[in-house]
Amino acid sequence: MREIDGLSLHVLALERVIASKRAKNRPKDRAVLPALEATFAARLFEPKPFAVLLQRRVPSAIRMSRPIDHRRSDRLGG
């Protein structure tokens, strides 16, 4: 549910609109699919606001067990 200009409206997510258009497979639906799919793809890769990035959590499976000390001299070539 979204509020637009003071009206409460039910709005489908873009991926559901795309799925609906594919399922209907009418000429008018096929005509708009490339634009909808391009919009969906662009949204996947658009930069997120920094605040959103801070809210993301790193899964424990890939979290480092200890921080890397970049000052250590026992690295390769050091």
C-alpha positions, 0 to 999 in steps of 0.5 A: 500500500502506498500513499500518493497525493493523499490517496492510498493505493495498492501497488504491485512490485515491478517484478510482479508486473513483469511476471504478469505481463509474461503470463498474459503474453498479449501483444501489448504486454510483450511490447512493454516487457523490454522497457520494464525488464530494463528498468528492473535491471537498472534498479538492481545495480543502482547505487544505494544510499550510504545509510542503506549500506550501513544497515546490511549485515555481513553473513557470519559465514563470510565474516572475518574471524579477526581484523586484518592488521595492514601495518604488519611487516610479515606480508609478501614483499614486506 
